[in-house]
């Protein structure tokens, strides 16, 4: 099976839903997470703090330079993710549809690169 990254898109321009909506969202995500675990599709998942809490580290010039905030200057950033194992892209897309409904946001699907053979 292939591993896929299902990344939740976070838009900082959108208002945070009221507490009762957030509680239901968390409950729906928990149900989805349990399904992934029960079906042995779960690898890892996590929610992220807002992009404003990010720190970028760049050591490409030989010096280490850090800067506050996200690397990309965009209003849409990654807000959370799942790493899942799925038999194919169609299965991963079906999982992403469930994930999107649970977290109430768009979910991008990307396969991981194959490990190089030793």
N, C-alpha and C positions, 0 to 999 in steps of 0.2 A: 504494500500500500504506500501511497505517496503522502507526504505531510504537506499541509496547506496552512497558510496564514490567513485567518479571517480577521481583518482589521476593521474596527468600528470607526466611522468618520465622525469627528467632533467639530461642530461649528460654533466658534466663540460668539457669533452674533445672535445665536438663538438663546432665548430665555430659559433658565432652568425651570422644568415643570414643577408644579406644586408638590408638597410632600406626599400626598396620597397617591399621586401618579408615580412618583419615584419609588415608593414602597412596592407598588404593583410591578414596576419595571424590574426591580431587584428580585422579586419573587419569580417573575417569568424567566429571568436569566438563570436563577438557581435551578428551575425546572429543566431548562435547556442544558445546563451544565451536568445535571444528574443523568440526563438522557445520554449525553456524550460518554460519560463515565460508564454507565450501564452497558453501552454498546461497544465498549473498548475503542472508541474513536478519540477520546480525550488524550492530549499530550500535556498541554499547559494552557492557562488563560490568566488574564489579569486586566483590571481597569487601571487607567493612568490618571494622575492629577492633571490639571489644565496645562496647556502648553507654556503658560507664563512661568511655570515652575522648572522648566527645562534649563539645562546648562549644556552648551556646545563646547566640546573639546577638540581642538585641531592641532595635531602634531606633525602635519605633512611638510612643514618647512624646516623641521629639525627642532624648532622651539615649540613648547606647549603653550597654546593660547586658549584661554577660556572666555566665553561670553555668556551673558544671561539671555534667557529666552530661547524659543525654538530656532532651529536652523533655517527652516523655510519661513519666509515672511508671507504667510497666507492665513486667511480666516478659518480654513478647514485643515485640521490636523488629525492625527490618530488619537483616539480617546480610550481605546482598549483593544483587546485582541483575544483570539483563541488560536492555538496551534492544534490542528486535528489531523488524524490519519483517515484518509478516505480512499476507496478503491479506484476512483477516477474523478475527473473534473465535474462531471454531472452530479455525482454524489456530494462533492464539496459545495457546489452551487446550491443544492437542495438544503444542505446544512446552513449555508449562509442566509438563505431565505428565512429559515427558522430563527437564526440568530438576529437578523434584522427586525423581525416581528417582536422578538423578546426584548431587545434593547431599544427599539423604536428609533433606529437610525440606519443609514446606509452602511453596508458591509462590503469591503473589497476582498476578493479572493485571489491569492497568489500562491503558486506551488513553490516549494523549496527546491533549490538546485540539488541534483543528485550528488552524492559523495563521490569524489574521485577514487578510482580504483587504485589500490596500493600496488 
